[in-house]
């Protein structure tokens, strides 16, 4: 895609096409460059987890299936999360 056609695409659609080689880790790094001082500990830890666990996923391949698998994996790792509570009997 030429530079001119990229600008035309952005002007027409409102967003730039996803670079084919871009990974989720690249997107997180770009976000942190602009927001480095605005995040708290929870956001910083969450972004670090996403980068560690999903950072190697290409943005073009990031979809609901990848996210579902990630959530399923997290649910099996976290004790008590995602399990149904038993009713308390008196």
PDB file of N, CA, C and O in Angstrom:
ATOM      1  N   UNK A   1       0.847  -1.170   0.000  1.00  0.00           N
ATOM      2  CA  UNK A   1       0.000   0.000   0.000  1.00  0.00           C
ATOM      3  C   UNK A   1       0.901   1.243   0.000  1.00  0.00           C
ATOM      4  O   UNK A   1       1.800   1.358   0.832  1.00  0.00           O
ATOM      5  N   UNK A   2       0.663   2.147  -0.909  1.00  0.00           N
ATOM      6  CA  UNK A   2       1.479   3.358  -0.965  1.00  0.00           C
ATOM      7  C   UNK A   2       1.052   4.307   0.145  1.00  0.00           C
ATOM      8  O   UNK A   2      -0.027   4.165   0.720  1.00  0.00           O
ATOM      9  N   UNK A   3       1.901   5.266   0.434  1.00  0.00           N
ATOM     10  CA  UNK A   3       1.612   6.239   1.488  1.00  0.00           C
ATOM     11  C   UNK A   3       0.336   7.008   1.165  1.00  0.00           C
ATOM     12  O   UNK A   3      -0.487   7.242   2.049  1.00  0.00           O
ATOM     13  N   UNK A   4       0.170   7.397  -0.080  1.00  0.00           N
ATOM     14  CA  UNK A   4      -1.018   8.143  -0.477  1.00  0.00           C
ATOM     15  C   UNK A   4      -2.296   7.324  -0.276  1.00  0.00           C
ATOM     16  O   UNK A   4      -3.305   7.842   0.203  1.00  0.00           O
ATOM     17  N   UNK A   5      -2.241   6.057  -0.642  1.00  0.00           N
ATOM     18  CA  UNK A   5      -3.432   5.226  -0.490  1.00  0.00           C
ATOM     19  C   UNK A   5      -3.728   4.962   0.983  1.00  0.00           C
ATOM     20  O   UNK A   5      -4.892   4.817   1.355  1.00  0.00           O
ATOM     21  N   UNK A   6      -2.694   4.898   1.833  1.00  0.00           N
ATOM     22  CA  UNK A   6      -2.918   4.742   3.272  1.00  0.00           C
ATOM     23  C   UNK A   6      -3.658   5.953   3.834  1.00  0.00           C
ATOM     24  O   UNK A   6      -4.603   5.804   4.608  1.00  0.00           O
ATOM     25  N   UNK A   7      -3.222   7.160   3.439  1.00  0.00           N
ATOM     26  CA  UNK A   7      -3.889   8.369   3.916  1.00  0.00           C
ATOM     27  C   UNK A   7      -5.326   8.441   3.417  1.00  0.00           C
ATOM     28  O   UNK A   7      -6.216   8.868   4.152  1.00  0.00           O
ATOM     29  N   UNK A   8      -5.557   8.035   2.193  1.00  0.00           N
ATOM     30  CA  UNK A   8      -6.917   8.023   1.645  1.00  0.00           C
ATOM     31  C   UNK A   8      -7.788   7.045   2.420  1.00  0.00           C
ATOM     32  O   UNK A   8      -8.939   7.345   2.735  1.00  0.00           O
ATOM     33  N   UNK A   9      -7.238   5.879   2.725  1.00  0.00           N
ATOM     34  CA  UNK A   9      -7.974   4.871   3.490  1.00  0.00           C
ATOM     35  C   UNK A   9      -8.326   5.396   4.882  1.00  0.00           C
ATOM     36  O   UNK A   9      -9.462   5.245   5.332  1.00  0.00           O
ATOM     37  N   UNK A  10      -7.372   6.002   5.555  1.00  0.00           N
ATOM     38  CA  UNK A  10      -7.605   6.548   6.894  1.00  0.00           C
ATOM     39  C   UNK A  10      -8.654   7.649   6.832  1.00  0.00           C
ATOM     40  O   UNK A  10      -9.542   7.702   7.683  1.00  0.00           O
ATOM     41  N   UNK A  11      -8.568   8.520   5.850  1.00  0.00           N
ATOM     42  CA  UNK A  11      -9.542   9.603   5.710  1.00  0.00           C
ATOM     43  C   UNK A  11     -10.936   9.068   5.444  1.00  0.00           C
ATOM     44  O   UNK A  11     -11.913   9.610   5.960  1.00  0.00           O
ATOM     45  N   UNK A  12     -11.044   8.022   4.654  1.00  0.00           N
ATOM     46  CA  UNK A  12     -12.353   7.475   4.292  1.00  0.00           C
ATOM     47  C   UNK A  12     -12.960   6.632   5.412  1.00  0.00           C
ATOM     48  O   UNK A  12     -14.163   6.707   5.662  1.00  0.00           O
ATOM     49  N   UNK A  13     -12.143   5.841   6.078  1.00  0.00           N
ATOM     50  CA  UNK A  13     -12.683   4.898   7.063  1.00  0.00           C
ATOM     51  C   UNK A  13     -12.567   5.390   8.497  1.00  0.00           C
ATOM     52  O   UNK A  13     -13.313   4.935   9.364  1.00  0.00           O
ATOM     53  N   UNK A  14     -11.654   6.304   8.760  1.00  0.00           N
ATOM     54  CA  UNK A  14     -11.475   6.800  10.118  1.00  0.00           C
ATOM     55  C   UNK A  14     -10.448   6.037  10.930  1.00  0.00           C
ATOM     56  O   UNK A  14     -10.169   6.406  12.071  1.00  0.00           O
ATOM     57  N   UNK A  15      -9.879   4.982  10.368  1.00  0.00           N
ATOM     58  CA  UNK A  15      -8.834   4.249  11.076  1.00  0.00           C
ATOM     59  C   UNK A  15      -7.839   3.680  10.078  1.00  0.00           C
ATOM     60  O   UNK A  15      -8.140   3.500   8.898  1.00  0.00           O
ATOM     61  N   UNK A  16      -6.640   3.402  10.590  1.00  0.00           N
ATOM     62  CA  UNK A  16      -5.580   2.853   9.741  1.00  0.00           C
ATOM     63  C   UNK A  16      -5.682   1.332   9.709  1.00  0.00           C
ATOM     64  O   UNK A  16      -6.087   0.726  10.701  1.00  0.00           O
ATOM     65  N   UNK A  17      -5.325   0.709   8.600  1.00  0.00           N
ATOM     66  CA  UNK A  17      -5.329  -0.756   8.557  1.00  0.00           C
ATOM     67  C   UNK A  17      -4.293  -1.325   9.522  1.00  0.00           C
ATOM     68  O   UNK A  17      -3.278  -0.690   9.806  1.00  0.00           O
ATOM     69  N   UNK A  18      -4.559  -2.511  10.012  1.00  0.00           N
ATOM     70  CA  UNK A  18      -3.642  -3.156  10.951  1.00  0.00           C
ATOM     71  C   UNK A  18      -2.411  -3.631  10.192  1.00  0.00           C
ATOM     72  O   UNK A  18      -2.540  -4.348   9.200  1.00  0.00           O
ATOM     73  N   UNK A  19      -1.211  -3.240  10.644  1.00  0.00           N
ATOM     74  CA  UNK A  19       0.003  -3.758   9.997  1.00  0.00           C
ATOM     75  C   UNK A  19       0.053  -5.280  10.138  1.00  0.00           C
ATOM     76  O   UNK A  19      -0.222  -5.813  11.213  1.00  0.00           O
ATOM     77  N   UNK A  20       0.398  -5.969   9.070  1.00  0.00           N
ATOM     78  CA  UNK A  20       0.361  -7.432   9.058  1.00  0.00           C
ATOM     79  C   UNK A  20       1.267  -8.066  10.110  1.00  0.00           C
ATOM     80  O   UNK A  20       0.925  -9.113  10.661  1.00  0.00           O
ATOM     81  N   UNK A  21       2.400  -7.461  10.396  1.00  0.00           N
ATOM     82  CA  UNK A  21       3.351  -8.051  11.333  1.00  0.00           C
ATOM     83  C   UNK A  21       3.155  -7.581  12.775  1.00  0.00           C
ATOM     84  O   UNK A  21       3.864  -8.052  13.664  1.00  0.00           O
ATOM     85  N   UNK A  22       2.229  -6.680  13.031  1.00  0.00           N
ATOM     86  CA  UNK A  22       2.059  -6.113  14.370  1.00  0.00           C
ATOM     87  C   UNK A  22       1.521  -7.151  15.346  1.00  0.00           C
ATOM     88  O   UNK A  22       0.615  -7.921  15.028  1.00  0.00           O
ATOM     89  N   UNK A  23       2.095  -7.152  16.526  1.00  0.00           N
ATOM     90  CA  UNK A  23       1.683  -8.061  17.594  1.00  0.00           C
ATOM     91  C   UNK A  23       0.962  -7.264  18.683  1.00  0.00           C
ATOM     92  O   UNK A  23       1.080  -6.040  18.746  1.00  0.00           O
ATOM     93  N   UNK A  24       0.225  -7.959  19.528  1.00  0.00           N
ATOM     94  CA  UNK A  24      -0.455  -7.291  20.638  1.00  0.00           C
ATOM     95  C   UNK A  24       0.560  -6.602  21.545  1.00  0.00           C
ATOM     96  O   UNK A  24       0.276  -5.530  22.079  1.00  0.00           O
ATOM     97  N   UNK A  25       1.722  -7.189  21.726  1.00  0.00           N
ATOM     98  CA  UNK A  25       2.766  -6.574  22.541  1.00  0.00           C
ATOM     99  C   UNK A  25       3.166  -5.209  21.978  1.00  0.00           C
ATOM    100  O   UNK A  25       3.441  -4.285  22.743  1.00  0.00           O
ATOM    101  N   UNK A  26       3.199  -5.075  20.662  1.00  0.00           N
ATOM    102  CA  UNK A  26       3.528  -3.789  20.034  1.00  0.00           C
ATOM    103  C   UNK A  26       2.468  -2.744  20.381  1.00  0.00           C
ATOM    104  O   UNK A  26       2.798  -1.597  20.681  1.00  0.00           O
ATOM    105  N   UNK A  27       1.207  -3.140  20.340  1.00  0.00           N
ATOM    106  CA  UNK A  27       0.114  -2.231  20.651  1.00  0.00           C
ATOM    107  C   UNK A  27       0.171  -1.797  22.119  1.00  0.00           C
ATOM    108  O   UNK A  27      -0.032  -0.622  22.426  1.00  0.00           O
ATOM    109  N   UNK A  28       0.441  -2.726  23.012  1.00  0.00           N
ATOM    110  CA  UNK A  28       0.564  -2.394  24.434  1.00  0.00           C
ATOM    111  C   UNK A  28       1.726  -1.441  24.658  1.00  0.00           C
ATOM    112  O   UNK A  28       1.601  -0.474  25.410  1.00  0.00           O
ATOM    113  N   UNK A  29       2.858  -1.704  24.010  1.00  0.00           N
ATOM    114  CA  UNK A  29       4.018  -0.807  24.141  1.00  0.00           C
ATOM    115  C   UNK A  29       3.686   0.601  23.657  1.00  0.00           C
ATOM    116  O   UNK A  29       4.052   1.579  24.309  1.00  0.00           O
ATOM    117  N   UNK A  30       2.996   0.717  22.521  1.00  0.00           N
ATOM    118  CA  UNK A  30       2.602   2.036  22.003  1.00  0.00           C
ATOM    119  C   UNK A  30       1.681   2.747  22.980  1.00  0.00           C
ATOM    120  O   UNK A  30       1.820   3.949  23.211  1.00  0.00           O
ATOM    121  N   UNK A  31       0.743   2.007  23.554  1.00  0.00           N
ATOM    122  CA  UNK A  31      -0.177   2.586  24.533  1.00  0.00           C
ATOM    123  C   UNK A  31       0.595   3.111  25.739  1.00  0.00           C
ATOM    124  O   UNK A  31       0.342   4.217  26.218  1.00  0.00           O
ATOM    125  N   UNK A  32       1.543   2.302  26.228  1.00  0.00           N
ATOM    126  CA  UNK A  32       2.305   2.699  27.411  1.00  0.00           C
ATOM    127  C   UNK A  32       3.210   3.897  27.146  1.00  0.00           C
ATOM    128  O   UNK A  32       3.492   4.667  28.063  1.00  0.00           O
ATOM    129  N   UNK A  33       3.664   4.064  25.922  1.00  0.00           N
ATOM    130  CA  UNK A  33       4.484   5.237  25.582  1.00  0.00           C
ATOM    131  C   UNK A  33       3.727   6.525  25.849  1.00  0.00           C
ATOM    132  O   UNK A  33       4.300   7.489  26.358  1.00  0.00           O
ATOM    133  N   UNK A  34       2.463   6.550  25.515  1.00  0.00           N
ATOM    134  CA  UNK A  34       1.667   7.764  25.681  1.00  0.00           C
ATOM    135  C   UNK A  34       1.006   7.889  27.032  1.00  0.00           C
ATOM    136  O   UNK A  34       0.655   8.997  27.439  1.00  0.00           O
ATOM    137  N   UNK A  35       0.823   6.788  27.744  1.00  0.00           N
ATOM    138  CA  UNK A  35       0.077   6.790  29.007  1.00  0.00           C
ATOM    139  C   UNK A  35       0.923   6.320  30.191  1.00  0.00           C
ATOM    140  O   UNK A  35       0.365   5.902  31.205  1.00  0.00           O
ATOM    141  N   UNK A  36       2.228   6.374  30.090  1.00  0.00           N
ATOM    142  CA  UNK A  36       3.100   5.766  31.089  1.00  0.00           C
ATOM    143  C   UNK A  36       2.836   6.256  32.509  1.00  0.00           C
ATOM    144  O   UNK A  36       2.959   5.479  33.456  1.00  0.00           O
ATOM    145  N   UNK A  37       2.485   7.498  32.674  1.00  0.00           N
ATOM    146  CA  UNK A  37       2.328   8.041  34.020  1.00  0.00           C
ATOM    147  C   UNK A  37       0.888   8.034  34.513  1.00  0.00           C
ATOM    148  O   UNK A  37       0.629   8.434  35.648  1.00  0.00           O
ATOM    149  N   UNK A  38      -0.038   7.598  33.700  1.00  0.00           N
ATOM    150  CA  UNK A  38      -1.443   7.671  34.064  1.00  0.00           C
ATOM    151  C   UNK A  38      -1.984   6.374  34.665  1.00  0.00           C
ATOM    152  O   UNK A  38      -3.062   6.386  35.259  1.00  0.00           O
ATOM    153  N   UNK A  39      -1.283   5.282  34.531  1.00  0.00           N
ATOM    154  CA  UNK A  39      -1.807   4.003  34.986  1.00  0.00           C
ATOM    155  C   UNK A  39      -1.492   3.719  36.444  1.00  0.00           C
ATOM    156  O   UNK A  39      -0.432   4.091  36.949  1.00  0.00           O
ATOM    157  N   UNK A  40      -2.425   3.056  37.112  1.00  0.00           N
ATOM    158  CA  UNK A  40      -2.196   2.599  38.469  1.00  0.00           C
ATOM    159  C   UNK A  40      -1.576   1.216  38.458  1.00  0.00           C
ATOM    160  O   UNK A  40      -1.242   0.676  37.403  1.00  0.00           O
ATOM    161  N   UNK A  41      -1.428   0.652  39.646  1.00  0.00           N
ATOM    162  CA  UNK A  41      -0.787  -0.664  39.758  1.00  0.00           C
ATOM    163  C   UNK A  41      -1.613  -1.767  39.097  1.00  0.00           C
ATOM    164  O   UNK A  41      -1.057  -2.670  38.471  1.00  0.00           O
ATOM    165  N   UNK A  42      -2.939  -1.696  39.234  1.00  0.00           N
ATOM    166  CA  UNK A  42      -3.781  -2.742  38.653  1.00  0.00           C
ATOM    167  C   UNK A  42      -3.707  -2.720  37.134  1.00  0.00           C
ATOM    168  O   UNK A  42      -3.566  -3.766  36.500  1.00  0.00           O
ATOM    169  N   UNK A  43      -3.802  -1.518  36.545  1.00  0.00           N
ATOM    170  CA  UNK A  43      -3.724  -1.421  35.084  1.00  0.00           C
ATOM    171  C   UNK A  43      -2.353  -1.867  34.591  1.00  0.00           C
ATOM    172  O   UNK A  43      -2.250  -2.569  33.585  1.00  0.00           O
ATOM    173  N   UNK A  44      -1.315  -1.465  35.287  1.00  0.00           N
ATOM    174  CA  UNK A  44       0.042  -1.849  34.899  1.00  0.00           C
ATOM    175  C   UNK A  44       0.209  -3.368  34.957  1.00  0.00           C
ATOM    176  O   UNK A  44       0.793  -3.969  34.055  1.00  0.00           O
ATOM    177  N   UNK A  45      -0.307  -3.982  36.018  1.00  0.00           N
ATOM    178  CA  UNK A  45      -0.202  -5.441  36.157  1.00  0.00           C
ATOM    179  C   UNK A  45      -1.030  -6.159  35.094  1.00  0.00           C
ATOM    180  O   UNK A  45      -0.602  -7.180  34.557  1.00  0.00           O
ATOM    181  N   UNK A  46      -2.212  -5.629  34.791  1.00  0.00           N
ATOM    182  CA  UNK A  46      -3.066  -6.245  33.779  1.00  0.00           C
ATOM    183  C   UNK A  46      -2.430  -6.170  32.397  1.00  0.00           C
ATOM    184  O   UNK A  46      -2.433  -7.150  31.653  1.00  0.00           O
ATOM    185  N   UNK A  47      -1.886  -5.006  32.057  1.00  0.00           N
ATOM    186  CA  UNK A  47      -1.217  -4.871  30.764  1.00  0.00           C
ATOM    187  C   UNK A  47       0.002  -5.786  30.672  1.00  0.00           C
ATOM    188  O   UNK A  47       0.267  -6.367  29.620  1.00  0.00           O
ATOM    189  N   UNK A  48       0.746  -5.915  31.778  1.00  0.00           N
ATOM    190  CA  UNK A  48       1.906  -6.814  31.793  1.00  0.00           C
ATOM    191  C   UNK A  48       1.460  -8.261  31.585  1.00  0.00           C
ATOM    192  O   UNK A  48       2.132  -9.019  30.886  1.00  0.00           O
ATOM    193  N   UNK A  49       0.319  -8.653  32.193  1.00  0.00           N
ATOM    194  CA  UNK A  49      -0.203 -10.005  32.015  1.00  0.00           C
ATOM    195  C   UNK A  49      -0.631 -10.225  30.562  1.00  0.00           C
ATOM    196  O   UNK A  49      -0.304 -11.251  29.965  1.00  0.00           O
ATOM    197  N   UNK A  50      -1.367  -9.257  29.991  1.00  0.00           N
ATOM    198  CA  UNK A  50      -1.772  -9.385  28.589  1.00  0.00           C
ATOM    199  C   UNK A  50      -0.550  -9.505  27.686  1.00  0.00           C
ATOM    200  O   UNK A  50      -0.531 -10.319  26.764  1.00  0.00           O
ATOM    201  N   UNK A  51       0.458  -8.699  27.952  1.00  0.00           N
ATOM    202  CA  UNK A  51       1.661  -8.731  27.124  1.00  0.00           C
ATOM    203  C   UNK A  51       2.374 -10.080  27.256  1.00  0.00           C
ATOM    204  O   UNK A  51       2.845 -10.641  26.267  1.00  0.00           O
ATOM    205  N   UNK A  52       2.448 -10.588  28.478  1.00  0.00           N
ATOM    206  CA  UNK A  52       3.111 -11.874  28.718  1.00  0.00           C
ATOM    207  C   UNK A  52       2.332 -13.034  28.099  1.00  0.00           C
ATOM    208  O   UNK A  52       2.923 -13.911  27.469  1.00  0.00           O
ATOM    209  N   UNK A  53       1.017 -13.044  28.274  1.00  0.00           N
ATOM    210  CA  UNK A  53       0.199 -14.174  27.854  1.00  0.00           C
ATOM    211  C   UNK A  53      -0.246 -14.105  26.389  1.00  0.00           C
ATOM    212  O   UNK A  53      -0.346 -15.134  25.721  1.00  0.00           O
ATOM    213  N   UNK A  54      -0.513 -12.895  25.892  1.00  0.00           N
ATOM    214  CA  UNK A  54      -1.061 -12.739  24.542  1.00  0.00           C
ATOM    215  C   UNK A  54      -0.188 -11.876  23.631  1.00  0.00           C
ATOM    216  O   UNK A  54      -0.550 -11.629  22.481  1.00  0.00           O
ATOM    217  N   UNK A  55       0.940 -11.425  24.127  1.00  0.00           N
ATOM    218  CA  UNK A  55       1.780 -10.492  23.379  1.00  0.00           C
ATOM    219  C   UNK A  55       2.259 -11.001  22.038  1.00  0.00           C
ATOM    220  O   UNK A  55       2.506 -10.212  21.126  1.00  0.00           O
ATOM    221  N   UNK A  56       2.394 -12.310  21.904  1.00  0.00           N
ATOM    222  CA  UNK A  56       2.902 -12.871  20.642  1.00  0.00           C
ATOM    223  C   UNK A  56       1.807 -13.078  19.599  1.00  0.00           C
ATOM    224  O   UNK A  56       2.090 -13.537  18.493  1.00  0.00           O
ATOM    225  N   UNK A  57       0.560 -12.744  19.937  1.00  0.00           N
ATOM    226  CA  UNK A  57      -0.553 -12.897  18.991  1.00  0.00           C
ATOM    227  C   UNK A  57      -0.538 -11.714  18.019  1.00  0.00           C
ATOM    228  O   UNK A  57      -0.476 -10.558  18.438  1.00  0.00           O
ATOM    229  N   UNK A  58      -0.594 -12.007  16.745  1.00  0.00           N
ATOM    230  CA  UNK A  58      -0.669 -10.936  15.741  1.00  0.00           C
ATOM    231  C   UNK A  58      -2.023 -10.244  15.862  1.00  0.00           C
ATOM    232  O   UNK A  58      -3.046 -10.896  16.071  1.00  0.00           O
ATOM    233  N   UNK A  59      -2.020  -8.921  15.730  1.00  0.00           N
ATOM    234  CA  UNK A  59      -3.265  -8.166  15.850  1.00  0.00           C
ATOM    235  C   UNK A  59      -4.306  -8.645  14.838  1.00  0.00           C
ATOM    236  O   UNK A  59      -5.497  -8.693  15.143  1.00  0.00           O
ATOM    237  N   UNK A  60      -3.859  -8.993  13.651  1.00  0.00           N
ATOM    238  CA  UNK A  60      -4.783  -9.470  12.621  1.00  0.00           C
ATOM    239  C   UNK A  60      -5.418 -10.804  13.003  1.00  0.00           C
ATOM    240  O   UNK A  60      -6.476 -11.157  12.481  1.00  0.00           O
ATOM    241  N   UNK A  61      -4.783 -11.550  13.907  1.00  0.00           N
ATOM    242  CA  UNK A  61      -5.298 -12.854  14.334  1.00  0.00           C
ATOM    243  C   UNK A  61      -6.053 -12.790  15.655  1.00  0.00           C
ATOM    244  O   UNK A  61      -6.625 -13.791  16.088  1.00  0.00           O
ATOM    245  N   UNK A  62      -6.064 -11.642  16.291  1.00  0.00           N
ATOM    246  CA  UNK A  62      -6.743 -11.486  17.577  1.00  0.00           C
ATOM    247  C   UNK A  62      -8.245 -11.491  17.334  1.00  0.00           C
ATOM    248  O   UNK A  62      -8.781 -10.616  16.654  1.00  0.00           O
ATOM    249  N   UNK A  63      -8.916 -12.492  17.901  1.00  0.00           N
ATOM    250  CA  UNK A  63     -10.354 -12.624  17.680  1.00  0.00           C
ATOM    251  C   UNK A  63     -11.016 -13.199  18.923  1.00  0.00           C
ATOM    252  O   UNK A  63     -10.359 -13.422  19.940  1.00  0.00           O
ATOM    253  N   UNK A  64     -12.304 -13.436  18.835  1.00  0.00           N
ATOM    254  CA  UNK A  64     -13.066 -13.926  19.983  1.00  0.00           C
ATOM    255  C   UNK A  64     -12.583 -15.295  20.456  1.00  0.00           C
ATOM    256  O   UNK A  64     -12.617 -15.574  21.655  1.00  0.00           O
ATOM    257  N   UNK A  65     -12.142 -16.137  19.557  1.00  0.00           N
ATOM    258  CA  UNK A  65     -11.680 -17.477  19.933  1.00  0.00           C
ATOM    259  C   UNK A  65     -10.410 -17.388  20.773  1.00  0.00           C
ATOM    260  O   UNK A  65     -10.283 -18.076  21.786  1.00  0.00           O
ATOM    261  N   UNK A  66      -9.474 -16.545  20.356  1.00  0.00           N
ATOM    262  CA  UNK A  66      -8.231 -16.355  21.108  1.00  0.00           C
ATOM    263  C   UNK A  66      -8.545 -15.817  22.503  1.00  0.00           C
ATOM    264  O   UNK A  66      -7.994 -16.291  23.496  1.00  0.00           O
ATOM    265  N   UNK A  67      -9.430 -14.830  22.571  1.00  0.00           N
ATOM    266  CA  UNK A  67      -9.787 -14.259  23.866  1.00  0.00           C
ATOM    267  C   UNK A  67     -10.542 -15.253  24.734  1.00  0.00           C
ATOM    268  O   UNK A  67     -10.323 -15.297  25.945  1.00  0.00           O
ATOM    269  N   UNK A  68     -11.432 -16.056  24.143  1.00  0.00           N
ATOM    270  CA  UNK A  68     -12.158 -17.070  24.908  1.00  0.00           C
ATOM    271  C   UNK A  68     -11.190 -18.088  25.498  1.00  0.00           C
ATOM    272  O   UNK A  68     -11.319 -18.465  26.663  1.00  0.00           O
ATOM    273  N   UNK A  69     -10.226 -18.533  24.704  1.00  0.00           N
ATOM    274  CA  UNK A  69      -9.234 -19.483  25.199  1.00  0.00           C
ATOM    275  C   UNK A  69      -8.417 -18.885  26.330  1.00  0.00           C
ATOM    276  O   UNK A  69      -8.100 -19.572  27.301  1.00  0.00           O
ATOM    277  N   UNK A  70      -8.073 -17.604  26.211  1.00  0.00           N
ATOM    278  CA  UNK A  70      -7.329 -16.926  27.266  1.00  0.00           C
ATOM    279  C   UNK A  70      -8.156 -16.867  28.549  1.00  0.00           C
ATOM    280  O   UNK A  70      -7.643 -17.156  29.630  1.00  0.00           O
ATOM    281  N   UNK A  71      -9.423 -16.499  28.436  1.00  0.00           N
ATOM    282  CA  UNK A  71     -10.302 -16.424  29.610  1.00  0.00           C
ATOM    283  C   UNK A  71     -10.469 -17.805  30.234  1.00  0.00           C
ATOM    284  O   UNK A  71     -10.404 -17.941  31.456  1.00  0.00           O
ATOM    285  N   UNK A  72     -10.681 -18.821  29.421  1.00  0.00           N
ATOM    286  CA  UNK A  72     -10.823 -20.183  29.941  1.00  0.00           C
ATOM    287  C   UNK A  72      -9.567 -20.610  30.700  1.00  0.00           C
ATOM    288  O   UNK A  72      -9.661 -21.228  31.761  1.00  0.00           O
ATOM    289  N   UNK A  73      -8.417 -20.288  30.168  1.00  0.00           N
ATOM    290  CA  UNK A  73      -7.156 -20.620  30.825  1.00  0.00           C
ATOM    291  C   UNK A  73      -7.039 -19.889  32.152  1.00  0.00           C
ATOM    292  O   UNK A  73      -6.624 -20.477  33.151  1.00  0.00           O
ATOM    293  N   UNK A  74      -7.399 -18.612  32.172  1.00  0.00           N
ATOM    294  CA  UNK A  74      -7.333 -17.823  33.411  1.00  0.00           C
ATOM    295  C   UNK A  74      -8.286 -18.376  34.466  1.00  0.00           C
ATOM    296  O   UNK A  74      -7.963 -18.390  35.654  1.00  0.00           O
ATOM    297  N   UNK A  75      -9.455 -18.830  34.034  1.00  0.00           N
ATOM    298  CA  UNK A  75     -10.423 -19.367  34.988  1.00  0.00           C
ATOM    299  C   UNK A  75      -9.922 -20.642  35.658  1.00  0.00           C
ATOM    300  O   UNK A  75     -10.229 -20.887  36.825  1.00  0.00           O
ATOM    301  N   UNK A  76      -9.166 -21.446  34.944  1.00  0.00           N
ATOM    302  CA  UNK A  76      -8.635 -22.675  35.540  1.00  0.00           C
ATOM    303  C   UNK A  76      -7.458 -22.386  36.462  1.00  0.00           C
ATOM    304  O   UNK A  76      -7.169 -23.176  37.360  1.00  0.00           O
ATOM    305  N   UNK A  77      -6.779 -21.269  36.252  1.00  0.00           N
ATOM    306  CA  UNK A  77      -5.608 -20.923  37.057  1.00  0.00           C
ATOM    307  C   UNK A  77      -5.976 -20.217  38.360  1.00  0.00           C
ATOM    308  O   UNK A  77      -5.275 -20.366  39.361  1.00  0.00           O
ATOM    309  N   UNK A  78      -7.057 -19.457  38.359  1.00  0.00           N
ATOM    310  CA  UNK A  78      -7.413 -18.650  39.520  1.00  0.00           C
ATOM    311  C   UNK A  78      -8.348 -19.434  40.437  1.00  0.00           C
ATOM    312  O   UNK A  78      -9.469 -19.751  40.037  1.00  0.00           O
ATOM    313  N   UNK A  79      -7.917 -19.752  41.653  1.00  0.00           N
ATOM    314  CA  UNK A  79      -8.779 -20.523  42.547  1.00  0.00           C
ATOM    315  C   UNK A  79     -10.012 -19.720  42.960  1.00  0.00           C
ATOM    316  O   UNK A  79      -9.912 -18.556  43.348  1.00  0.00           O
ATOM    317  N   UNK A  80     -11.172 -20.366  42.869  1.00  0.00           N
ATOM    318  CA  UNK A  80     -12.407 -19.716  43.291  1.00  0.00           C
ATOM    319  C   UNK A  80     -13.066 -18.860  42.239  1.00  0.00           C
ATOM    320  O   UNK A  80     -14.232 -18.497  42.388  1.00  0.00           O
ATOM    321  N   UNK A  81     -12.357 -18.525  41.181  1.00  0.00           N
ATOM    322  CA  UNK A  81     -12.928 -17.673  40.140  1.00  0.00           C
ATOM    323  C   UNK A  81     -13.661 -18.559  39.150  1.00  0.00           C
ATOM    324  O   UNK A  81     -13.122 -19.562  38.684  1.00  0.00           O
ATOM    325  N   UNK A  82     -14.883 -18.189  38.833  1.00  0.00           N
ATOM    326  CA  UNK A  82     -15.641 -18.919  37.849  1.00  0.00           C
ATOM    327  C   UNK A  82     -16.343 -20.147  38.394  1.00  0.00           C
ATOM    328  O   UNK A  82     -17.069 -20.819  37.661  1.00  0.00           O
ATOM    329  N   UNK A  83     -16.141 -20.448  39.655  1.00  0.00           N
ATOM    330  CA  UNK A  83     -16.826 -21.578  40.247  1.00  0.00           C
ATOM    331  C   UNK A  83     -18.139 -21.107  40.861  1.00  0.00           C
ATOM    332  O   UNK A  83     -18.228 -20.009  41.410  1.00  0.00           O
ATOM    333  N   UNK A  84     -19.128 -21.935  40.761  1.00  0.00           N
ATOM    334  CA  UNK A  84     -20.414 -21.569  41.348  1.00  0.00           C
ATOM    335  C   UNK A  84     -20.331 -21.706  42.860  1.00  0.00           C
ATOM    336  O   UNK A  84     -19.756 -22.661  43.383  1.00  0.00           O
ATOM    337  N   UNK A  85     -20.910 -20.744  43.546  1.00  0.00           N
ATOM    338  CA  UNK A  85     -20.957 -20.799  45.005  1.00  0.00           C
ATOM    339  C   UNK A  85     -22.038 -21.780  45.443  1.00  0.00           C
ATOM    340  O   UNK A  85     -23.102 -21.881  44.831  1.00  0.00           O
ATOM    341  N   UNK A  86     -21.740 -22.481  46.495  1.00  0.00           N
ATOM    342  CA  UNK A  86     -22.745 -23.368  47.069  1.00  0.00           C
ATOM    343  C   UNK A  86     -23.626 -22.564  48.011  1.00  0.00           C
ATOM    344  O   UNK A  86     -23.126 -21.689  48.717  1.00  0.00           O
ATOM    345  N   UNK A  87     -24.920 -22.838  48.041  1.00  0.00           N
ATOM    346  CA  UNK A  87     -25.785 -22.092  48.944  1.00  0.00           C
ATOM    347  C   UNK A  87     -25.440 -22.410  50.397  1.00  0.00           C
ATOM    348  O   UNK A  87     -25.096 -23.544  50.731  1.00  0.00           O
ATOM    349  N   UNK A  88     -25.536 -21.417  51.236  1.00  0.00           N
ATOM    350  CA  UNK A  88     -25.261 -21.602  52.672  1.00  0.00           C
ATOM    351  C   UNK A  88     -26.520 -22.154  53.315  1.00  0.00           C
ATOM    352  O   UNK A  88     -27.611 -21.599  53.179  1.00  0.00           O
ATOM    353  N   UNK A  89     -26.341 -23.246  54.007  1.00  0.00           N
ATOM    354  CA  UNK A  89     -27.484 -23.866  54.703  1.00  0.00           C
ATOM    355  C   UNK A  89     -27.371 -23.577  56.183  1.00  0.00           C
ATOM    356  O   UNK A  89     -26.294 -23.651  56.775  1.00  0.00           O
ATOM    357  N   UNK A  90     -28.501 -23.248  56.759  1.00  0.00           N
ATOM    358  CA  UNK A  90     -28.484 -22.971  58.196  1.00  0.00           C
ATOM    359  C   UNK A  90     -29.173 -24.037  58.997  1.00  0.00           C
ATOM    360  O   UNK A  90     -29.239 -23.943  60.223  1.00  0.00           O
TER     361      UNK A  90
END
